[in-house]
Amino acid sequence: MNSDRSRAYTEAGVDINAGNALVDRIKAMVKSTSINGVVSDIGGFGGLFKPDLSGMKEPILVSSTDGVGTKLKLAFAFDCHDTVGIDLVAMSVNDIIVQGARPLFFLDYFATGKLDVETAARVVAGVAEGCRRSGCALLGGETAEMPSMYPEGEYDLAGFCVGIVDNHAIVDGSSVSVGDVVIGLGSSGIHSNGYSLVRKLLRQSGLSRDDTFPGTDKTVCEVLMAPTIIYADVVKSLMRDLTIKGMVHITGGGFYHNIPRVLPAGVVAQIEFGAWDMPPVFQWIKEQGALGWDEMLEIFNCGIGYILIVSKDDEADVLSRLDAMAQPAWKIGSIRLRQDKEDQVAVQFS
């Protein structure tokens, strides 16, 4: 870029040369996510993708968009930018795989007041890692440098994922019935929801970035910035041979608002609290915030990041396969008949 031509824009606060430097830094990262179907290289006006529709009778595109939320505030405070890109991909990918979709490609949006190439590259490296874990391509994205829009050293992220599923293979929960089993897949911690409350409690606690987090041998940064698990591989593996009746991504709204989204009107998910291992971070949040477990399950995943609903006959096979894939999982409940208009999630506390 000719420095004379870009001088006026640079003086206004937008460094075109920094943007070009970032593109050069991330080219290899983007290429590492390439899968069959990618037609274009980074740098075009739009990303091109040719999906393989062989064997599909009625292909349906499934899409989702999300961000990382106020977890970014901790990324700024801790100078930890390596995992939030994984979170960004996870939040959208986990939302589309619940319908049986295979992720195809992902696009990211990174916005900041003044572009720091090193920080942005660390974030995009996480996005690329999330795409590799999801089996999808990082097809493109946008880096926006907008002076005065964001405080110094801060940025915002958004992500967009597109997947595909054959119409007959869509998982929508319509076949869920009385007697089915609810299987919970373990989370890595808080994932990317509830951080407005977490940050408030962290300030009250007086804990610092490198302090040992209570109940663990990890630092505060390691526990609170642990990336969201991407469940694409385990779900894909299970769906090859087994019938999954319903799936739930436990995000904002916890158990009480997410599980009913896949339940027919006439049933209730009876959850047995304590049937799974509870990560120490949730006990800390409960005690630090003087919350009840009912409140916790309304806000956080409490150790269960993803839920499968399967027939009783498939329970043992599903759990065995998850164990073979090193994915912690437990039977955490069952489906029963709904009485009148009771809530569709009932938690049994021992």
C-alpha positions as CSV (number, residue, x, y, z in Angstrom):
1,M,0.0,0.0,0.0
2,N,1.4,3.4,-1.0
3,S,1.8,5.4,2.2
4,D,1.0,8.7,0.5
5,R,-2.3,7.4,-0.7
6,S,-3.3,6.0,2.7
7,R,-2.0,9.0,4.8
8,A,-5.3,10.8,5.2
9,Y,-7.1,7.7,6.3
10,T,-4.3,6.8,8.7
11,E,-4.4,10.3,10.2
12,A,-8.2,9.7,10.8
13,G,-7.3,6.7,12.8
14,V,-7.7,3.8,10.3
15,D,-4.5,2.0,9.5
16,I,-5.0,0.3,6.1
17,N,-1.5,-1.2,6.2
18,A,-2.2,-2.9,9.6
19,G,-5.3,-4.5,8.0
20,N,-3.2,-5.8,5.1
21,A,-0.6,-7.1,7.5
22,L,-3.3,-9.0,9.4
23,V,-4.6,-10.6,6.2
24,D,-1.0,-11.8,5.5
25,R,-0.7,-13.2,9.0
26,I,-3.9,-15.2,8.9
27,K,-3.8,-16.6,5.4
28,A,-2.1,-19.8,6.6
29,M,-4.6,-20.2,9.4
30,V,-7.5,-19.9,7.0
31,K,-6.0,-22.4,4.6
32,S,-5.6,-24.9,7.4
33,T,-9.4,-25.1,7.7
34,S,-10.0,-25.8,4.0
35,I,-12.4,-28.7,3.3
36,N,-13.9,-30.2,0.1
37,G,-16.2,-27.5,-1.3
38,V,-14.1,-24.4,-0.8
39,V,-13.7,-22.6,-4.1
40,S,-12.2,-19.2,-3.1
41,D,-9.2,-18.0,-1.2
42,I,-9.2,-15.3,1.4
43,G,-9.3,-11.8,0.1
44,G,-12.2,-11.9,-2.3
45,F,-15.4,-9.9,-1.9
46,G,-17.3,-13.1,-1.0
47,G,-16.5,-16.6,0.0
48,L,-17.4,-19.3,-2.5
49,F,-18.4,-22.8,-1.5
50,K,-19.7,-25.7,-3.6
51,P,-21.5,-28.2,-1.3
52,D,-21.4,-31.9,-2.0
53,L,-25.1,-32.9,-2.4
54,S,-24.5,-36.5,-3.5
55,G,-26.7,-38.9,-1.6
56,M,-29.0,-36.1,-0.4
57,K,-32.6,-36.1,-1.6
58,E,-33.7,-32.8,-0.2
59,P,-30.8,-30.7,1.2
60,I,-31.7,-28.0,3.7
61,L,-29.3,-25.3,4.7
62,V,-29.1,-24.5,8.5
63,S,-27.6,-21.3,9.8
64,S,-26.8,-19.6,13.0
65,T,-25.1,-16.5,14.3
66,D,-23.8,-15.6,17.7
67,G,-21.1,-13.8,19.7
68,V,-19.0,-14.4,22.8
69,G,-20.7,-11.9,25.0
70,T,-19.1,-10.3,28.0
71,K,-16.6,-13.1,28.3
72,L,-14.6,-10.7,26.1
73,K,-14.3,-8.3,29.1
74,L,-12.2,-11.0,30.8
75,A,-10.2,-11.6,27.7
76,F,-9.2,-7.9,27.8
77,A,-8.6,-7.8,31.5
78,F,-6.5,-11.0,31.4
79,D,-4.8,-10.4,28.1
80,C,-6.1,-13.8,27.0
81,H,-7.2,-13.8,23.4
82,D,-6.3,-17.3,22.3
83,T,-9.5,-19.1,23.2
84,V,-12.4,-16.7,22.5
85,G,-12.2,-17.5,18.8
86,I,-13.0,-21.1,19.7
87,D,-15.9,-19.9,21.8
88,L,-17.2,-17.9,18.8
89,V,-17.3,-20.9,16.5
90,A,-18.7,-23.2,19.2
91,M,-21.7,-21.0,19.9
92,S,-22.9,-21.1,16.3
93,V,-21.8,-24.7,15.4
94,N,-23.3,-26.2,18.5
95,D,-26.6,-24.5,17.6
96,I,-26.9,-26.0,14.2
97,I,-25.7,-29.6,15.0
98,V,-28.7,-30.0,17.3
99,Q,-30.8,-30.2,14.2
100,G,-28.6,-32.9,12.7
101,A,-26.7,-30.5,10.4
102,R,-23.2,-30.9,9.2
103,P,-21.2,-27.6,9.5
104,L,-19.9,-26.4,6.1
105,F,-18.4,-23.0,6.6
106,F,-18.0,-20.2,9.0
107,L,-17.4,-16.4,8.7
108,D,-16.2,-14.1,11.5
109,Y,-16.5,-10.4,12.2
110,F,-13.8,-8.6,14.2
111,A,-14.4,-5.0,15.1
112,T,-12.1,-2.7,17.1
113,G,-11.3,1.0,17.5
114,K,-7.6,0.6,16.6
115,L,-6.3,-2.6,15.0
116,D,-3.6,-4.4,17.0
117,V,-2.4,-7.0,14.5
118,E,-0.9,-9.3,17.1
119,T,-4.1,-9.4,19.2
120,A,-6.3,-9.9,16.1
121,A,-4.1,-12.7,14.9
122,R,-4.4,-14.5,18.2
123,V,-8.2,-14.2,18.0
124,V,-8.4,-15.5,14.4
125,A,-6.0,-18.4,15.3
126,G,-8.7,-19.4,17.8
127,V,-11.4,-19.1,15.2
128,A,-9.4,-21.3,12.8
129,E,-8.9,-23.9,15.6
130,G,-12.6,-23.9,16.3
131,C,-13.3,-24.5,12.6
132,R,-10.9,-27.4,12.5
133,R,-12.6,-28.9,15.6
134,S,-15.9,-28.5,13.8
135,G,-14.8,-29.9,10.5
136,C,-15.9,-26.7,8.7
137,A,-14.0,-24.1,6.6
138,L,-13.2,-20.6,7.7
139,L,-14.5,-19.2,4.4
140,G,-14.1,-15.5,5.1
141,G,-14.7,-12.7,7.5
142,E,-14.4,-9.0,8.1
143,T,-12.0,-6.9,10.1
144,A,-13.5,-3.4,10.9
145,E,-11.3,-0.7,12.3
146,M,-13.6,2.1,13.7
147,P,-11.9,4.8,15.7
148,S,-13.9,6.0,18.8
149,M,-16.3,3.1,18.6
150,Y,-14.6,1.0,21.2
151,P,-12.4,1.7,24.2
152,E,-8.7,1.3,23.7
153,G,-7.6,-2.4,23.7
154,E,-11.1,-3.8,23.2
155,Y,-12.9,-5.4,20.3
156,D,-16.1,-7.2,19.5
157,L,-16.7,-10.5,17.8
158,A,-19.6,-12.1,15.8
159,G,-19.7,-15.3,13.9
160,F,-21.9,-16.9,11.3
161,C,-22.1,-20.6,10.5
162,V,-23.9,-22.4,7.6
163,G,-24.5,-26.2,7.6
164,I,-26.5,-28.7,5.7
165,V,-28.9,-31.6,6.5
166,D,-31.1,-33.8,4.4
167,N,-34.8,-33.0,5.1
168,H,-35.6,-36.5,6.3
169,A,-32.7,-36.4,8.7
170,I,-33.6,-33.2,10.6
171,V,-33.6,-33.7,14.3
172,D,-36.4,-31.7,15.8
173,G,-37.6,-33.6,18.9
174,S,-40.9,-34.5,17.4
175,S,-40.4,-38.2,18.0
176,V,-39.4,-37.8,21.7
177,S,-41.8,-39.9,23.8
178,V,-42.4,-41.2,27.3
179,G,-39.7,-43.5,28.5
180,D,-36.9,-42.0,26.5
181,V,-33.6,-41.2,28.2
182,V,-31.8,-37.9,28.7
183,I,-28.1,-38.1,28.3
184,G,-25.9,-35.1,29.3
185,L,-22.5,-34.4,27.8
186,G,-20.0,-32.7,30.0
187,S,-19.0,-29.1,29.6
188,S,-15.5,-27.6,30.0
189,G,-16.9,-25.0,32.5
190,I,-19.0,-21.9,32.0
191,H,-18.7,-21.9,28.2
192,S,-19.9,-18.5,26.9
193,N,-22.9,-17.5,29.0
194,G,-23.5,-15.8,32.3
195,Y,-20.3,-13.8,32.3
196,S,-21.9,-10.5,33.4
197,L,-22.7,-12.3,36.7
198,V,-19.3,-14.1,36.8
199,R,-17.4,-10.8,36.4
200,K,-19.4,-9.2,39.2
201,L,-18.7,-12.2,41.5
202,L,-15.0,-12.2,40.5
203,R,-14.7,-8.5,41.5
204,Q,-16.3,-9.2,44.8
205,S,-14.1,-12.2,45.5
206,G,-10.8,-10.3,45.1
207,L,-9.3,-13.1,43.0
208,S,-6.7,-12.2,40.4
209,R,-5.8,-13.6,37.0
210,D,-3.0,-15.9,38.2
211,D,-4.5,-16.9,41.6
212,T,-5.4,-20.6,42.0
213,F,-9.1,-21.0,41.4
214,P,-10.9,-22.5,44.4
215,G,-11.3,-26.2,44.3
216,T,-8.8,-26.7,41.4
217,D,-5.1,-26.7,40.6
218,K,-5.7,-24.2,37.7
219,T,-5.4,-20.4,37.6
220,V,-8.4,-18.1,37.6
221,C,-7.6,-17.3,33.9
222,E,-7.4,-21.0,32.9
223,V,-10.8,-21.8,34.6
224,L,-12.7,-18.7,33.4
225,M,-11.3,-18.6,29.9
226,A,-11.6,-22.3,29.2
227,P,-13.1,-22.5,25.6
228,T,-16.6,-23.9,24.9
229,I,-16.6,-27.5,23.8
230,I,-17.5,-28.1,20.2
231,Y,-19.7,-31.3,20.1
232,A,-19.7,-31.7,16.3
233,D,-17.5,-34.7,16.1
234,V,-19.2,-36.8,18.7
235,V,-22.7,-36.0,17.4
236,K,-21.6,-36.8,13.8
237,S,-20.2,-40.2,15.0
238,L,-23.3,-41.1,16.9
239,M,-25.7,-40.1,14.2
240,R,-24.0,-42.4,11.7
241,D,-25.4,-45.5,13.4
242,L,-27.9,-44.5,16.0
243,T,-31.2,-42.6,16.1
244,I,-31.0,-39.4,18.1
245,K,-34.5,-38.1,18.9
246,G,-33.6,-34.7,20.2
247,M,-30.6,-32.6,21.0
248,V,-30.1,-29.5,23.1
249,H,-27.3,-27.0,23.3
250,I,-27.3,-25.6,26.8
251,T,-26.6,-21.9,26.4
252,G,-28.2,-18.8,27.8
253,G,-31.3,-19.8,29.8
254,G,-29.7,-22.9,31.1
255,F,-31.8,-26.1,31.5
256,Y,-35.2,-24.5,32.0
257,H,-35.3,-22.5,28.8
258,N,-33.3,-24.7,26.4
259,I,-34.6,-28.2,26.9
260,P,-38.3,-27.3,26.2
261,R,-37.3,-26.1,22.8
262,V,-37.1,-29.7,21.5
263,L,-39.9,-31.3,23.5
264,P,-43.4,-32.2,22.2
265,A,-46.1,-30.4,24.2
266,G,-47.2,-33.6,26.1
267,V,-44.0,-34.6,27.8
268,V,-41.6,-33.4,30.6
269,A,-37.9,-33.9,30.9
270,Q,-37.4,-35.2,34.5
271,I,-33.8,-34.3,35.4
272,E,-32.0,-36.0,38.3
273,F,-29.7,-33.4,39.8
274,G,-26.4,-34.8,41.0
275,A,-26.3,-37.5,38.3
276,W,-23.3,-35.9,36.8
277,D,-19.9,-34.5,37.9
278,M,-20.2,-30.8,38.8
279,P,-17.1,-28.7,37.9
280,P,-15.8,-26.7,40.9
281,V,-16.4,-23.3,39.1
282,F,-20.2,-23.8,39.5
283,Q,-20.0,-24.5,43.2
284,W,-17.9,-21.3,43.6
285,I,-20.4,-19.3,41.6
286,K,-23.3,-20.6,43.7
287,E,-21.5,-19.9,47.0
288,Q,-20.1,-16.5,46.0
289,G,-23.4,-15.3,44.6
290,A,-25.5,-16.9,47.4
291,L,-27.6,-18.6,44.7
292,G,-29.8,-21.7,44.8
293,W,-29.3,-24.6,42.3
294,D,-32.6,-23.7,40.7
295,E,-31.2,-20.2,39.9
296,M,-27.9,-21.8,38.7
297,L,-29.7,-24.1,36.3
298,E,-31.6,-21.0,35.0
299,I,-28.4,-19.2,34.0
300,F,-25.6,-21.7,33.6
301,N,-24.9,-25.1,32.0
302,C,-23.8,-26.4,35.4
303,G,-21.5,-29.0,33.9
304,I,-23.8,-30.2,31.0
305,G,-23.0,-28.4,27.8
306,Y,-25.1,-30.6,25.4
307,I,-28.0,-33.0,25.8
308,L,-29.1,-36.0,23.8
309,I,-32.5,-37.6,24.0
310,V,-32.5,-41.3,22.9
311,S,-34.7,-44.4,23.3
312,K,-34.1,-46.5,26.4
313,D,-32.8,-49.3,24.1
314,D,-30.0,-47.1,22.8
315,E,-28.9,-45.7,26.1
316,A,-26.1,-48.2,26.8
317,D,-24.7,-48.0,23.2
318,V,-24.7,-44.2,23.2
319,L,-22.9,-44.0,26.6
320,S,-20.4,-46.6,25.5
321,R,-19.5,-44.8,22.3
322,L,-19.2,-41.5,24.1
323,D,-16.8,-43.1,26.6
324,A,-14.7,-44.5,23.7
325,M,-14.5,-40.9,22.3
326,A,-13.4,-39.6,25.7
327,Q,-16.4,-37.4,26.0
328,P,-17.7,-37.4,29.6
329,A,-21.4,-38.2,29.6
330,W,-24.1,-39.4,32.0
331,K,-27.7,-40.4,32.0
332,I,-29.2,-37.4,33.7
333,G,-32.9,-38.0,33.4
334,S,-35.8,-39.4,31.4
335,I,-39.0,-38.3,29.6
336,R,-42.3,-38.7,31.3
337,L,-45.9,-37.7,30.7
338,R,-46.8,-34.0,31.3
339,Q,-49.5,-33.3,33.8
340,D,-51.8,-30.4,32.8
341,K,-49.7,-27.4,32.0
342,E,-46.7,-28.1,34.3
343,D,-43.3,-26.8,33.3
344,Q,-41.6,-29.1,30.8
345,V,-38.4,-29.4,32.8
346,A,-38.7,-30.8,36.3
347,V,-35.5,-31.1,38.4
348,Q,-35.4,-33.6,41.2
349,F,-33.0,-32.4,43.9
350,S,-31.9,-35.1,46.4
